[in-house]
Amino acid sequence: MTPGAPRNDDGRASGALQVWHVVVGLDRGGTEKLLVSVLPRLRDHDIDCRVVALKASGPVHEELAAVGVPVDLLGGTGPVSYT
């Protein structure tokens, strides 16, 4: 993929690698801060990212939207188990 590649009508680079970042929620934490700072820069390398939050929205949702990162909220309400 070449930086500056042609873009589709929705702003995604044609043939771009797509990466989905799955997080529990969008409260302000280390992972969420990293997503806000890194994901917009990946577009410069034709990597299109989106964030999927398992639970409800939080303050980072607006920050991601402001820098053009799509966010999907699954709205889960139960506990999250990592086992």
HELIX and SHEET records of a PDB file:
HELIX    1   1 GLY A   30  LEU A   42  1                                  13    
HELIX    2   2 ARG A   43  HIS A   45  5                                   3    
HELIX    3   3 PRO A   59  ALA A   66  1                                   8    
SHEET    1   A 3 LEU A  17  VAL A  23  0                                        
SHEET    2   A 3 ILE A  47  ALA A  53  1                                        
SHEET    3   A 3 VAL A  71  LEU A  73  1                                        
END                                                                             
